[in-house]
Amino acid sequence: MRIDILTLFPEMFQGPFSESIIKRAQDKGAVEIHCHNIRDYSTNKHKKVDDYAFSGGAGMVMSIEPIAILIEKLKAERNYDEIIYTTPDGNTLNQSIANQLSLKGNLMILCGHYKGVDQRIRDHYITMELSIGDYVLTGGELAAAVITDAVIRLIPGVISDETSALTDSFQDNLLAPPVYTRPAEFKGWRVPDILLSGDTKKIEAWKEQQAYERTRQRRPDLLK
Ligand code: 6GU
């Protein structure tokens, strides 16, 4: 998979992709992430990339020209399966959307900032608009990083233990059961006896029951 991220703040992506599973996914060649600075495509001698809204009101709007030039340059180089725009008024990201995106070859993610992009970008280039929840961030960069992380870990081969992604919370509309590791007792707090029993059938049944109980208590909406 290839992911192109279009942003005014490419430095914000230095951190999140340079550690752990996402770093290893890139090293293995499972994914290539390319960040593009929209400012590099400004047609203005002052490298301006935003302007006042025609409608008035507070806040700046990201200008159409630099974004259009960059999107068209990339589209001329390859076919994109989705051109995603991160915005609080988009559809809320969930595991089902992440699963679908993980099967794609080329994704583009345009990060909204300030009051967002000129609506004509959304009307003519964007194929999918995503939010990561009902709260407002200063920009779409962190949302793009979240989407990228959620998608990359689902690409086959990225998580070494093949069953690991399949037992995530949400993967089957259940939350994950509690987990424990050694020592079996700490300050008198004991790991449930059944997990030490070695009876794999009983342990599987316990995990399923715990997952169901946790979901019923914390997220009953998932069971509907
Ligand atoms: Cl995608 N962008 C911004 N600015 N805030 C958000 C968001 C996106 N998703 C949730 N909050």
Residues whose N, C-alpha, C, O or C-beta is under 5 A from the ligand:
A	BS01	6GU	T86 T87 P88 L130 S131 I132 G133 Y135 V136 L137 T138 G139 G140 A143
